[in-house]
Amino acid sequence: MATADATTGTDGTADAVARLADTRVDHRFKGLPPDAEGLTVGALAAERRSLFTGGFTTPVLALSAEALDHNLALMERWSAGRGLAFAPHGKTTMAPQLLERQIAHGAWGITAATVSQVRVYRAHGIRRVFLANEVVDAAALRWLAAELDADPDFRLFTYVDSVRGVELMDAALRAAGARRPLDVVVELGAEGGRTGARTEADCTAVADAVAAVSTLRLAGVGGYEAEIPGADGDLVRAWLRRLTALAAEFDEAGRFAGVAEVVVSAGGSAWFDAVAEVFAELPALSVPVLKLLRSGAYITHDDGAYRKKTPFNRHPEEGELRPAFRLWAQVVSRPEPGRAYLNAGKRDVPYDLDLPVVRAVRSARDGSVRGGEGMTVIGLADQHAFVELAEGAEVEVGDWVGLGLSHPCTVFDKWQLIPLATENGTVTDYIRTFF
């Protein structure tokens, strides 16, 4: 769990996040009330406007305050109960307010995929980062070296999976005059998968290369199980056991000399149950082990891909995640029977995994809300959704339609400022993203 700082709040993020409330509302932020132009975000939030009658324009994305609270608390309990440290992947949201809340809910730190993301984290006070990617860019390594040298409390781990990568990292860090060694984690991959050394022999060669330079320090092993081709429970567990065995072998060979703890890390949002199971089998090493889970999509969950693949489907007795997204669009055209067109499209909603699903309809006549049964989104244009209406399913021009979305990572990157709304539609805050 992250340590609290008496001056700046949990993990040093509070002051930087609080300053986001000083952002001025203007044309940059779609869906927000035009009459709020010039107000600060904090002043607009204090007005507690209604999402439906407070001047918001459609389409507008909203986050459920209740679902976020539920999901944060659930994963905090779940990971802590299994002895797992948690570094949720920040690329999902790139929203410092949500990162701060994840840390307040026990996260060890935040995972990143690029150095640009790390820069956003650092600008908002994040002190512990797991960079789950290889970094061989000299300019990026120069920045990392300067950041580490300037702040002794900043901890960062990053992947390495090749001898050539070690050579490039060492040359860049030596040229930068780095004073602190960069902690690296050997990434184990899978044949035909994504990054990561393919065999244990490859991993050992990378570890040997790290040991031969002074600019890097071997701190653990890690990887991402969801990119194993044809991933299923058996394949994922077999790969995870290779990862934990590699950690034990490296430890027995004395490869982790000089580190206070060994990092063993895996875990997206589809197989964190298997990660917990196999990591629990890891025998004690010569130093403490930081068993680091990196799931990110849990915070908002969704109405598509992650609803289908979450481990809680396999273990319903352990709880359930709740979808937190609702994209509200309006019916703008009913040109033929059985078809309606909404004013939200590819610029507003993700379509890389699944199309949106209709969850609710709010009448433009009296504000009554009903379910979205019989309404199916069958296609998207840039700014329109094509909705097919089954017999008996009726909407009229002007009605608001609430869409459930799939894939959080490609929802957030389409919206820079997102209303946080309670179940009755009261907007209590605005979530700023940085993509």
N, C-alpha and C positions, 0 to 999 in steps of 0.2 A: 504494500500500500504506500502511496506517495506520502511524504511528510508535509506537514503544514508549516507555513511560514507566517510568523506573527505580523509581518509588515504588509505583505502582498497577498496573503490568503493561500489557499491550498495550491501547492506546487508553484507559487509565484504568478498565477495567471489572473488573479482577481482584478488588479488595477488595470491591466491592459484590456481585459474584456469589458470592464465598466466603461472605458473610454469609447467603446463602440456605440454607446447610447448618445454620443455627441454628433454622430453622423447626421447630416441634413438630408431630409427626404426630398427627392427631386425626380426628374425624368429617368434616371438610371434604373429605377426600381419598379418593374412592371407590376400591375395589379393594385398598387397602393392608391389611396384616395387622392385625386388631383387637388382637392382643396387642402391637403396636408403639405403641399409644396412649401419648403422652407422651414418646417418644424424639425426639431431634432427627433431622432428615433425614440429617445426617452420621453419626450413630451407627447409624442403620438401614442406611445404605449400607455402613458398615464391617462389618456382619454378613454381607454377601455371601449373602443368602438365595436360595434357589431360587424362581423364579417359580411353579413347579408344586407344590412341596412345602413352601414356606416360610410358609404361612399366608395367602397372598393370596386374596381372594375374587373370584369372577367376577360380572360381567364385569370384566376388567382389560386396559387398553391397555399394550402394551410397545413400546419402540423398540429396534431392532437396533443394538448398538454397532458391529458390523462394517460394516453398510450405511451408517451415518452417516459413519464414517471414510472409507469408499470414496468417497462422494458429495462430501464436502468436498474431498478431495484431487483428485478428477477435475475439478471446476469451477475450482479454483484453477489447475491446469495449463492447462485449456482457455482461460480468460479471459486469463491472463498470456501465453500463447502467441500471442494475437491482439492484444496491445497494448490490451486493454480494462481499465479500472478497473471495480471490482465493488462495487455497493451492494445486496446482496440484500435483498429485501423482507421486513422483519421482521414484517409482519402475518401472514405464514404461520404462524409459531410463537409469537410474543410470549413467547419463552423466553430470558431473558438469558444463560443458560448456553450456549445454541446460538448466540446472537448473538456472544458472546465467542469461541467457536470459529470462527465465520465470519471475524471480524476477524483472529484468529491465523492463519487460512489465507489471508491477503492481502487481505481486503475493505477497500476505501477507507473505507467507512462503512456505514450501514444506511439503507434506505428505509423511510419511514412513509407512512401514508395519512391520519392524523388527528393533531391536536395531542395528544390523549390518549395516542396511541402514542409520540409524541416525549417526553412526560413520563416514561413508563416507561423509555425509552432513557436519558434524562438521569439518572434515579434510579439507573441502573446503569452510569454512566460513559461512555456513548457520546458521542463528541466531533464526529462528522461525520454529518450526517443529510440525506438528500434527501427532502423532503416532497412526494410525488407527488400533490398535490391542490391545489385552490384553497383559500385561507384568507381568509374575509371576516368572521369572527366577532371582534368587538372584544375580548372577554375573552381569546380565544385569542391574538390578536395582542399584547395587553398582556403576557401571560405570555412569549411569544416575545421581545419587546423586552427585558424584564427579564432573561431568561436570556442573551441575547446580550450585553447590557451588563455582566452580572456575570462573564462568562467570555470573555476575549479569544481563547481557544483553541477555542471552540465555533463550528463552521461549519455553516450550514444554508442550503439552497436550497429554494424552494417555487415552485409553479406560479402563473401568472396567465394568464387567457385573455379578459379583457374590460376595457374602459375603466371601466365601473362598478366592477369589482372593484378596480382601481387606486385609484379615488376612496375606496372604503371602507377599503382598507388604509392609505392615506395619512392619512385622518382619524383612524383608530384609533391609528396609530403616533405621530402628532403629539400626540394627547391623552395618550398614555402617556409622552411625553417621551423617545422612543427616541433614543439617542445613536449607535448604529450603524445604517447603512442595511441593510435586509433584502434579501438577494440573491434575485432572482426569475428564473425561467426561463419564457419564453413557451411555452405549451403549444399545439402543433398537433394538431388533432383530425381527424375525418373526418365527412363528411355522413352523418347517421343513426347515428353512433357514440356515444361517451361524451362526456366533457368535452373542451375544447380548441377554440381558434379555428378556424373552418372553412376560411378562405382565407388566403393570404399577405398580402392587403390587410388583413384583420382582424388578423393578427399584427403587421403594421407599425403599425396604429393603437394597439394595446396597447403596443408598444415606445415609441411617441411619448409616450403617457400616462405611462409609467414615467420617461422622460427629463425630464418636466416637474415631477417631485416630488423632494424631497431625501431622503425616507424609504425609497426603494426604489432598487435598483441592478440594471440588466439584466446578467445573468451567463451567459445561454445560451438554448438552446431544447431542448425535449423533448416526449415524448408516449408513447403506449402503442399499439403496433401491433395487438395482439390483438383490440381492439374495433372494428377496421374491419369494417363489415358485409360478410359473405361472404369474410372474409380467406383468401387463399391466397398462395402464394409470389410471384406476380406483383404482386398488389395490395399486399402488405406491402413488397416492394422498391420499388415506385413511391412509396409513401408515405414510406418511409425516405429516398429520394432527394430528395423535397420538403423533408424535415426538414434534411438536410445542406446543401441549396442555400440554405435560409433562413438557416442559420448563416453561410454564406459571404457572403450578401448583407448581412446585418446587420454582419458584420465589415468588409466593404468600405465600408459607409456610416459606419463609426466608432461604431457603437452600443454597442460593448463597451469604450469608453474607461474606464480606471480599474480594470479587473479584471486580475488576474495570470494567469488562465486562463479559457477559455470552456468551459462545460459543454454537451455534446451528449449527451442521454440518451434511451434507449428500452430495450425488452427485457423481456418476460415470460419464461415458461418454455416457450413453444411455438415461438418464432421467433428465438431468440438466434443461430442460425446466420446468418440473413439480416441481423440487426443487425451482426454481425461483418463480413460481406461488404461491406455498404454503407458502414459507418463506415470501413473500410479505404480507400475511394475518396475520402474527404474530403480536399481539398487543404489544405496548410498555411495557417493563418490568421496574423494579425499577432501573436498571442500563443499560447502552448501551448493545446492542446485536451484536456480531460478527457473521454474517451469512456467514458460511464458506463452499464454494464449493470445491470439491476435484477431479474433472475430470483430467485424466492424458493422455489418449490416443489421445486427440485432437491434440497434438503437431505434430505428424506425420500422424495422421489419418491412413487409410489403404485402400486396394483394396478388402476387404472381410467383416469380421464381423462388423466393425464399419462403413463402407460405408453403410451397410444395416440398422444399428440401430441408427445412429446419430439423435438427435432431429432436426437437420437442414433439414432432410427429411420431417418433419412435418411442418416446418416453412421456406420454401425456400426463402421467402422474406427477411429473416434475414441474408442470406449469405450461404456460403458452405465451408466446410473444404476440403483441397486438400491432396491426398495421397502423402507422401514425400519419400517413399521407392522405390528403383528400384534395384533389384538384377540382375546383369549381369552374365550370364553363357554362355558357348559355346556349340554348337552342336558338339559332339565328335563321334557320330555314327549314321549311317542311314542304318541299316542292313536289313530292309525289307520295302516294300511300306507302306505308311500311318503311319510310326512311326519314331520318332527322339529321341535321348537320349542326355540330357544335363549333364554337369559335376557339377551339384549342387544338393544336396539332403537334407536329414534330418539334417545333421550336419550344414547346411547353412541357411535353410529356416524353418519357423514354419509350423506345420501341425496339431496343436491341435484343431483349429477351422475350417479352410478351406485350401484347397490346393492353391498353387500359381496360378496366371493367367498370360497368355502371353499378354504383352502390346505392345511390339515392337521387331523388328528384325533389326539388323545392319549387312549389307552385309560385309563379309570378303574380297570381291573382290574390292569394291569401296567406302565403308564407308557409302553408302546410307542407310537411315532408313525408314522403312515402319511399318505399324500396324501389330498386331499379330492375325488378324482375321483367323479363321479356325484352330487355334492351341490350344489344350487343354491339360493341365497337368492332367494326369489320375492316377498317382502314384509316389511315391518317394521311393528310396532306400537310403542307407546312403550317397552316393555321386553321385547319379544319379536321374534325373527327367525323367519320361516317358511321352513323348508328343505325343498325337494322332493328326494326320494331316487330316483335311477334304479334299475332292476333290478340287484341285486347290490351296491348301496351300502348298507351297514348301519352304524348307530351305535346305542348304547344310552344310556339315561338315566344321567347321571353323566359321560359322556365329555366331554373338553374339545375344543372346536372352534376352530381358529385361522382368523380371518377377515382377508383382505386388504382394504384400504379404498381409497376413491377420494376425491380432493380434500383435500390436507393442510390447507388453510385452515379447513375445517369439521370436521376431526378434532381439532386442537389445542384449539379453543375449547370442547370438551366435557369436557376433562380438565385439572385444575389441577396435578396432580403425577403424573408418568408414569415408571414404572420403565424404566431403561436396562439392557438385558439382553444378555449374550453369547449366542452360538449355542447353548450348552448350557443356557441358562436362568438363569445366575447373574446376579443383579441387582447392578450395580456403582455405580449412581447413580440419582438421581431428578430429573427435569427439571420445573422449576416454570414455569408459564405465568401470564400476566397479561392477562386479557380483561375 
